[in-house]
Amino acid sequence: MLNTIFIMGPWQWVIIGVAILLLFGGKKIPELMRGLGSGIKEFKDASKEDEDKQEEKKNLK
């Protein structure tokens, strides 16, 4: 099933893009992407903090 996503041609991607535009509208998409980007940034920051804490524990032992 995962292999089928790579087989999709350009017209299938265009149809998906148009469907997304119709569902969310042109104004909502940048807001959604901004929210997704900030969520990814927060996740990376939290994982880096966790790695730093584990590094500190290793150095204390």
N, CA, C and O atoms as a CHARMM CRD file, in Angstrom:
* protein
*
  244
    1    1 MET  N      0.82200  -1.19200   0.00000 PROA 1      0.00000
    2    1 MET  CA     0.00000   0.00000   0.00000 PROA 1      0.00000
    3    1 MET  C      0.86700   1.25600   0.00000 PROA 1      0.00000
    4    1 MET  O      0.52800   2.24000  -0.65700 PROA 1      0.00000
    5    2 LEU  N      1.96700   1.23100   0.72100 PROA 2      0.00000
    6    2 LEU  CA     2.85400   2.38400   0.75900 PROA 2      0.00000
    7    2 LEU  C      3.49900   2.62700  -0.59100 PROA 2      0.00000
    8    2 LEU  O      3.78800   3.77100  -0.94200 PROA 2      0.00000
    9    3 ASN  N      3.72800   1.57100  -1.35200 PROA 3      0.00000
   10    3 ASN  CA     4.33600   1.72800  -2.66500 PROA 3      0.00000
   11    3 ASN  C      3.42200   2.45700  -3.63400 PROA 3      0.00000
   12    3 ASN  O      3.91200   3.07500  -4.57900 PROA 3      0.00000
   13    4 THR  N      2.12200   2.40700  -3.43600 PROA 4      0.00000
   14    4 THR  CA     1.20200   3.05500  -4.36700 PROA 4      0.00000
   15    4 THR  C      1.30300   4.57300  -4.30500 PROA 4      0.00000
   16    4 THR  O      0.98000   5.24200  -5.28700 PROA 4      0.00000
   17    5 ILE  N      1.73300   5.12900  -3.20000 PROA 5      0.00000
   18    5 ILE  CA     1.84600   6.58500  -3.10200 PROA 5      0.00000
   19    5 ILE  C      2.94900   7.10700  -4.01600 PROA 5      0.00000
   20    5 ILE  O      2.88000   8.24500  -4.48000 PROA 5      0.00000
   21    6 PHE  N      3.95600   6.29500  -4.27800 PROA 6      0.00000
   22    6 PHE  CA     5.04700   6.72100  -5.13400 PROA 6      0.00000
   23    6 PHE  C      4.71800   6.53200  -6.60900 PROA 6      0.00000
   24    6 PHE  O      5.40200   7.08300  -7.47100 PROA 6      0.00000
   25    7 ILE  N      3.68900   5.76500  -6.90300 PROA 7      0.00000
   26    7 ILE  CA     3.30700   5.50200  -8.27800 PROA 7      0.00000
   27    7 ILE  C      2.37300   6.59400  -8.79800 PROA 7      0.00000
   28    7 ILE  O      2.15800   6.69900 -10.00600 PROA 7      0.00000
   29    8 MET  N      1.82200   7.39900  -7.90900 PROA 8      0.00000
   30    8 MET  CA     0.85800   8.41800  -8.30500 PROA 8      0.00000
   31    8 MET  C      1.49100   9.40100  -9.28100 PROA 8      0.00000
   32    8 MET  O      2.61400   9.86400  -9.07800 PROA 8      0.00000
   33    9 GLY  N      0.76400   9.70800 -10.32800 PROA 9      0.00000
   34    9 GLY  CA     1.24000  10.64100 -11.33500 PROA 9      0.00000
   35    9 GLY  C      0.93200  12.07700 -10.95300 PROA 9      0.00000
   36    9 GLY  O      0.30900  12.33800  -9.92400 PROA 9      0.00000
   37   10 PRO  N      1.37100  13.00200 -11.78600 PROA 10     0.00000
   38   10 PRO  CA     1.15500  14.42200 -11.46600 PROA 10     0.00000
   39   10 PRO  C     -0.31600  14.82000 -11.45300 PROA 10     0.00000
   40   10 PRO  O     -0.70600  15.69900 -10.68500 PROA 10     0.00000
   41   11 TRP  N     -1.14100  14.19000 -12.28900 PROA 11     0.00000
   42   11 TRP  CA    -2.55400  14.55800 -12.30300 PROA 11     0.00000
   43   11 TRP  C     -3.25100  14.15700 -11.01200 PROA 11     0.00000
   44   11 TRP  O     -4.15700  14.85400 -10.55600 PROA 11     0.00000
   45   12 GLN  N     -2.84000  13.04400 -10.41900 PROA 12     0.00000
   46   12 GLN  CA    -3.44200  12.64100  -9.14200 PROA 12     0.00000
   47   12 GLN  C     -3.10300  13.66600  -8.05500 PROA 12     0.00000
   48   12 GLN  O     -3.95000  13.99000  -7.22200 PROA 12     0.00000
   49   13 TRP  N     -1.86400  14.17800  -8.06300 PROA 13     0.00000
   50   13 TRP  CA    -1.47400  15.18600  -7.07600 PROA 13     0.00000
   51   13 TRP  C     -2.24800  16.48800  -7.29700 PROA 13     0.00000
   52   13 TRP  O     -2.62700  17.15800  -6.33700 PROA 13     0.00000
   53   14 VAL  N     -2.47800  16.84000  -8.55200 PROA 14     0.00000
   54   14 VAL  CA    -3.25600  18.04800  -8.85800 PROA 14     0.00000
   55   14 VAL  C     -4.68000  17.89300  -8.33400 PROA 14     0.00000
   56   14 VAL  O     -5.22500  18.82200  -7.73900 PROA 14     0.00000
   57   15 ILE  N     -5.27900  16.73800  -8.54900 PROA 15     0.00000
   58   15 ILE  CA    -6.64400  16.49700  -8.06900 PROA 15     0.00000
   59   15 ILE  C     -6.69200  16.56400  -6.54800 PROA 15     0.00000
   60   15 ILE  O     -7.62300  17.14200  -5.98600 PROA 15     0.00000
   61   16 ILE  N     -5.71600  15.99000  -5.88300 PROA 16     0.00000
   62   16 ILE  CA    -5.66100  16.05100  -4.41100 PROA 16     0.00000
   63   16 ILE  C     -5.52200  17.49600  -3.95000 PROA 16     0.00000
   64   16 ILE  O     -6.18300  17.91200  -2.99800 PROA 16     0.00000
   65   17 GLY  N     -4.66600  18.26400  -4.62300 PROA 17     0.00000
   66   17 GLY  CA    -4.48600  19.67200  -4.26400 PROA 17     0.00000
   67   17 GLY  C     -5.75600  20.48000  -4.43100 PROA 17     0.00000
   68   17 GLY  O     -6.09400  21.29600  -3.57400 PROA 17     0.00000
   69   18 VAL  N     -6.45600  20.25900  -5.52300 PROA 18     0.00000
   70   18 VAL  CA    -7.71800  20.97400  -5.76100 PROA 18     0.00000
   71   18 VAL  C     -8.75300  20.58300  -4.70300 PROA 18     0.00000
   72   18 VAL  O     -9.49000  21.43700  -4.21100 PROA 18     0.00000
   73   19 ALA  N     -8.80900  19.30700  -4.35400 PROA 19     0.00000
   74   19 ALA  CA    -9.75600  18.86300  -3.32100 PROA 19     0.00000
   75   19 ALA  C     -9.44200  19.53000  -1.98000 PROA 19     0.00000
   76   19 ALA  O    -10.35400  19.93600  -1.26100 PROA 19     0.00000
   77   20 ILE  N     -8.16800  19.64200  -1.64600 PROA 20     0.00000
   78   20 ILE  CA    -7.78100  20.30300  -0.38900 PROA 20     0.00000
   79   20 ILE  C     -8.17500  21.77200  -0.42300 PROA 20     0.00000
   80   20 ILE  O     -8.68700  22.30700   0.56000 PROA 20     0.00000
   81   21 LEU  N     -7.93400  22.42500  -1.56100 PROA 21     0.00000
   82   21 LEU  CA    -8.34600  23.82700  -1.69100 PROA 21     0.00000
   83   21 LEU  C     -9.84700  23.99400  -1.52100 PROA 21     0.00000
   84   21 LEU  O    -10.30000  24.93500  -0.87000 PROA 21     0.00000
   85   22 LEU  N    -10.61500  23.09000  -2.10100 PROA 22     0.00000
   86   22 LEU  CA   -12.07100  23.18300  -1.98200 PROA 22     0.00000
   87   22 LEU  C    -12.54000  22.93100  -0.55200 PROA 22     0.00000
   88   22 LEU  O    -13.48600  23.56300  -0.08200 PROA 22     0.00000
   89   23 LEU  N    -11.87400  22.00300   0.13700 PROA 23     0.00000
   90   23 LEU  CA   -12.28600  21.68200   1.50700 PROA 23     0.00000
   91   23 LEU  C    -11.92900  22.78800   2.49700 PROA 23     0.00000
   92   23 LEU  O    -12.75000  23.16100   3.33600 PROA 23     0.00000
   93   24 PHE  N    -10.71600  23.31000   2.40300 PROA 24     0.00000
   94   24 PHE  CA   -10.24400  24.24500   3.42700 PROA 24     0.00000
   95   24 PHE  C    -10.26300  25.70100   2.97600 PROA 24     0.00000
   96   24 PHE  O    -10.29700  26.59800   3.81800 PROA 24     0.00000
   97   25 GLY  N    -10.24400  25.95100   1.70700 PROA 25     0.00000
   98   25 GLY  CA   -10.21100  27.32700   1.22000 PROA 25     0.00000
   99   25 GLY  C     -8.77800  27.85400   1.18600 PROA 25     0.00000
  100   25 GLY  O     -7.90200  27.35400   1.89200 PROA 25     0.00000
  101   26 GLY  N     -8.55700  28.85100   0.37100 PROA 26     0.00000
  102   26 GLY  CA    -7.21300  29.39900   0.18200 PROA 26     0.00000
  103   26 GLY  C     -6.65800  30.10100   1.40700 PROA 26     0.00000
  104   26 GLY  O     -5.44300  30.12500   1.60200 PROA 26     0.00000
  105   27 LYS  N     -7.52200  30.67300   2.23700 PROA 27     0.00000
  106   27 LYS  CA    -7.04200  31.42800   3.40100 PROA 27     0.00000
  107   27 LYS  C     -6.65500  30.51200   4.55500 PROA 27     0.00000
  108   27 LYS  O     -5.78300  30.86300   5.35000 PROA 27     0.00000
  109   28 LYS  N     -7.27200  29.36800   4.66000 PROA 28     0.00000
  110   28 LYS  CA    -7.01300  28.46700   5.78300 PROA 28     0.00000
  111   28 LYS  C     -5.72600  27.67100   5.61700 PROA 28     0.00000
  112   28 LYS  O     -5.10000  27.30900   6.61400 PROA 28     0.00000
  113   29 ILE  N     -5.31800  27.39200   4.39200 PROA 29     0.00000
  114   29 ILE  CA    -4.15800  26.53000   4.16100 PROA 29     0.00000
  115   29 ILE  C     -2.88000  27.11300   4.76100 PROA 29     0.00000
  116   29 ILE  O     -2.15300  26.37600   5.42700 PROA 29     0.00000
  117   30 PRO  N     -2.56100  28.41500   4.56000 PROA 30     0.00000
  118   30 PRO  CA    -1.34700  28.94300   5.20900 PROA 30     0.00000
  119   30 PRO  C     -1.39800  28.83900   6.73000 PROA 30     0.00000
  120   30 PRO  O     -0.38300  28.57700   7.37500 PROA 30     0.00000
  121   31 GLU  N     -2.58600  29.04700   7.29900 PROA 31     0.00000
  122   31 GLU  CA    -2.73000  28.91500   8.74800 PROA 31     0.00000
  123   31 GLU  C     -2.46200  27.48000   9.19400 PROA 31     0.00000
  124   31 GLU  O     -1.79400  27.25100  10.20300 PROA 31     0.00000
  125   32 LEU  N     -2.98700  26.51600   8.43800 PROA 32     0.00000
  126   32 LEU  CA    -2.76400  25.11400   8.77400 PROA 32     0.00000
  127   32 LEU  C     -1.28600  24.75400   8.68500 PROA 32     0.00000
  128   32 LEU  O     -0.76200  24.05600   9.55300 PROA 32     0.00000
  129   33 MET  N     -0.61800  25.22400   7.64500 PROA 33     0.00000
  130   33 MET  CA     0.80800  24.92500   7.46600 PROA 33     0.00000
  131   33 MET  C      1.64700  25.59100   8.55400 PROA 33     0.00000
  132   33 MET  O      2.61200  25.00700   9.04600 PROA 33     0.00000
  133   34 ARG  N      1.27500  26.81200   8.92400 PROA 34     0.00000
  134   34 ARG  CA     1.98200  27.51500   9.99600 PROA 34     0.00000
  135   34 ARG  C      1.84500  26.74600  11.31200 PROA 34     0.00000
  136   34 ARG  O      2.81500  26.59600  12.05500 PROA 34     0.00000
  137   35 GLY  N      0.64100  26.26700  11.58800 PROA 35     0.00000
  138   35 GLY  CA     0.41600  25.48200  12.79600 PROA 35     0.00000
  139   35 GLY  C      1.18500  24.17400  12.77400 PROA 35     0.00000
  140   35 GLY  O      1.72700  23.74700  13.79300 PROA 35     0.00000
  141   36 LEU  N      1.23200  23.53800  11.61100 PROA 36     0.00000
  142   36 LEU  CA     1.99000  22.30000  11.47800 PROA 36     0.00000
  143   36 LEU  C      3.48000  22.55300  11.69600 PROA 36     0.00000
  144   36 LEU  O      4.15800  21.77900  12.37300 PROA 36     0.00000
  145   37 GLY  N      3.97900  23.63700  11.12000 PROA 37     0.00000
  146   37 GLY  CA     5.39400  23.98100  11.27700 PROA 37     0.00000
  147   37 GLY  C      5.75000  24.27800  12.72100 PROA 37     0.00000
  148   37 GLY  O      6.79800  23.84300  13.19900 PROA 37     0.00000
  149   38 SER  N      4.90100  25.00900  13.42500 PROA 38     0.00000
  150   38 SER  CA     5.19800  25.31400  14.82600 PROA 38     0.00000
  151   38 SER  C      5.10700  24.05600  15.68500 PROA 38     0.00000
  152   38 SER  O      5.85200  23.91100  16.65400 PROA 38     0.00000
  153   39 GLY  N      4.20700  23.15600  15.33900 PROA 39     0.00000
  154   39 GLY  CA     4.11400  21.88600  16.07600 PROA 39     0.00000
  155   39 GLY  C      5.37200  21.04700  15.89700 PROA 39     0.00000
  156   39 GLY  O      5.86300  20.44400  16.85200 PROA 39     0.00000
  157   40 ILE  N      5.89300  21.00900  14.67100 PROA 40     0.00000
  158   40 ILE  CA     7.12500  20.26300  14.41200 PROA 40     0.00000
  159   40 ILE  C      8.28600  20.89700  15.15600 PROA 40     0.00000
  160   40 ILE  O      9.12700  20.19500  15.71600 PROA 40     0.00000
  161   41 LYS  N      8.33500  22.23800  15.16300 PROA 41     0.00000
  162   41 LYS  CA     9.42000  22.93300  15.86900 PROA 41     0.00000
  163   41 LYS  C      9.37700  22.63200  17.36400 PROA 41     0.00000
  164   41 LYS  O     10.41400  22.37100  17.97300 PROA 41     0.00000
  165   42 GLU  N      8.19200  22.66600  17.95500 PROA 42     0.00000
  166   42 GLU  CA     8.04800  22.35600  19.37700 PROA 42     0.00000
  167   42 GLU  C      8.47800  20.92500  19.67000 PROA 42     0.00000
  168   42 GLU  O      9.12400  20.66500  20.68500 PROA 42     0.00000
  169   43 PHE  N      8.12300  19.99600  18.78400 PROA 43     0.00000
  170   43 PHE  CA     8.51300  18.60500  18.97300 PROA 43     0.00000
  171   43 PHE  C     10.03500  18.46200  18.94000 PROA 43     0.00000
  172   43 PHE  O     10.60900  17.75900  19.77200 PROA 43     0.00000
  173   44 LYS  N     10.68900  19.12500  17.98300 PROA 44     0.00000
  174   44 LYS  CA    12.14600  19.06200  17.89400 PROA 44     0.00000
  175   44 LYS  C     12.79600  19.66500  19.12900 PROA 44     0.00000
  176   44 LYS  O     13.76100  19.11100  19.65500 PROA 44     0.00000
  177   45 ASP  N     12.27400  20.80200  19.59900 PROA 45     0.00000
  178   45 ASP  CA    12.82900  21.43300  20.79100 PROA 45     0.00000
  179   45 ASP  C     12.69000  20.52500  22.01000 PROA 45     0.00000
  180   45 ASP  O     13.62100  20.39900  22.80600 PROA 45     0.00000
  181   46 ALA  N     11.53500  19.89700  22.15300 PROA 46     0.00000
  182   46 ALA  CA    11.31000  19.00700  23.29100 PROA 46     0.00000
  183   46 ALA  C     12.22300  17.78700  23.22700 PROA 46     0.00000
  184   46 ALA  O     12.74800  17.35100  24.25100 PROA 46     0.00000
  185   47 SER  N     12.41600  17.23600  22.03200 PROA 47     0.00000
  186   47 SER  CA    13.29200  16.06600  21.92600 PROA 47     0.00000
  187   47 SER  C     14.73700  16.45300  22.19000 PROA 47     0.00000
  188   47 SER  O     15.49400  15.66100  22.75100 PROA 47     0.00000
  189   48 LYS  N     15.13600  17.67000  21.79100 PROA 48     0.00000
  190   48 LYS  CA    16.50000  18.13300  22.06800 PROA 48     0.00000
  191   48 LYS  C     16.70000  18.32400  23.56600 PROA 48     0.00000
  192   48 LYS  O     17.75400  17.97200  24.09700 PROA 48     0.00000
  193   49 GLU  N     15.70900  18.87500  24.25100 PROA 49     0.00000
  194   49 GLU  CA    15.78800  19.03500  25.70000 PROA 49     0.00000
  195   49 GLU  C     15.94500  17.68400  26.37800 PROA 49     0.00000
  196   49 GLU  O     16.73700  17.53300  27.30800 PROA 49     0.00000
  197   50 ASP  N     15.18200  16.69900  25.90500 PROA 50     0.00000
  198   50 ASP  CA    15.26500  15.35900  26.47500 PROA 50     0.00000
  199   50 ASP  C     16.65400  14.76800  26.26500 PROA 50     0.00000
  200   50 ASP  O     17.21300  14.15900  27.17700 PROA 50     0.00000
  201   51 GLU  N     17.21300  14.94300  25.07000 PROA 51     0.00000
  202   51 GLU  CA    18.56100  14.44200  24.79600 PROA 51     0.00000
  203   51 GLU  C     19.58600  15.13600  25.68000 PROA 51     0.00000
  204   51 GLU  O     20.51500  14.49600  26.17300 PROA 51     0.00000
  205   52 ASP  N     19.42200  16.45100  25.88800 PROA 52     0.00000
  206   52 ASP  CA    20.34900  17.18900  26.74500 PROA 52     0.00000
  207   52 ASP  C     20.28100  16.68700  28.18500 PROA 52     0.00000
  208   52 ASP  O     21.31400  16.56500  28.84400 PROA 52     0.00000
  209   53 LYS  N     19.07200  16.39300  28.68100 PROA 53     0.00000
  210   53 LYS  CA    18.92900  15.88000  30.04000 PROA 53     0.00000
  211   53 LYS  C     19.58200  14.51300  30.18500 PROA 53     0.00000
  212   53 LYS  O     20.22900  14.22600  31.19300 PROA 53     0.00000
  213   54 GLN  N     19.40800  13.67100  29.16500 PROA 54     0.00000
  214   54 GLN  CA    20.04400  12.35000  29.21400 PROA 54     0.00000
  215   54 GLN  C     21.55700  12.47300  29.17100 PROA 54     0.00000
  216   54 GLN  O     22.25800  11.70400  29.83000 PROA 54     0.00000
  217   55 GLU  N     22.07100  13.42800  28.40700 PROA 55     0.00000
  218   55 GLU  CA    23.50500  13.65900  28.33700 PROA 55     0.00000
  219   55 GLU  C     24.05900  14.12100  29.68500 PROA 55     0.00000
  220   55 GLU  O     25.13900  13.69900  30.09800 PROA 55     0.00000
  221   56 GLU  N     23.30600  14.99400  30.36800 PROA 56     0.00000
  222   56 GLU  CA    23.70500  15.46500  31.68500 PROA 56     0.00000
  223   56 GLU  C     23.74500  14.30500  32.67600 PROA 56     0.00000
  224   56 GLU  O     24.67400  14.21700  33.47900 PROA 56     0.00000
  225   57 LYS  N     22.76500  13.42100  32.63200 PROA 57     0.00000
  226   57 LYS  CA    22.74400  12.26000  33.54100 PROA 57     0.00000
  227   57 LYS  C     23.94300  11.37400  33.29900 PROA 57     0.00000
  228   57 LYS  O     24.53500  10.85900  34.24700 PROA 57     0.00000
  229   58 LYS  N     24.31800  11.18400  32.01900 PROA 58     0.00000
  230   58 LYS  CA    25.49200  10.35600  31.70600 PROA 58     0.00000
  231   58 LYS  C     26.75800  10.98100  32.27000 PROA 58     0.00000
  232   58 LYS  O     27.62000  10.27700  32.79500 PROA 58     0.00000
  233   59 ASN  N     26.87200  12.30200  32.16300 PROA 59     0.00000
  234   59 ASN  CA    28.07600  12.98600  32.62400 PROA 59     0.00000
  235   59 ASN  C     28.17800  12.99200  34.13400 PROA 59     0.00000
  236   59 ASN  O     29.29000  13.03400  34.66000 PROA 59     0.00000
  237   60 LEU  N     27.06700  12.95300  34.85500 PROA 60     0.00000
  238   60 LEU  CA    27.08800  12.95900  36.30600 PROA 60     0.00000
  239   60 LEU  C     27.51100  11.60400  36.87300 PROA 60     0.00000
  240   60 LEU  O     28.02000  11.53300  37.99100 PROA 60     0.00000
  241   61 LYS  N     27.30600  10.54300  36.12000 PROA 61     0.00000
  242   61 LYS  CA    27.64200   9.20500  36.63300 PROA 61     0.00000
  243   61 LYS  C     29.08800   8.90800  36.52000 PROA 61     0.00000
  244   61 LYS  O     29.52800   7.82500  36.90700 PROA 61     0.00000
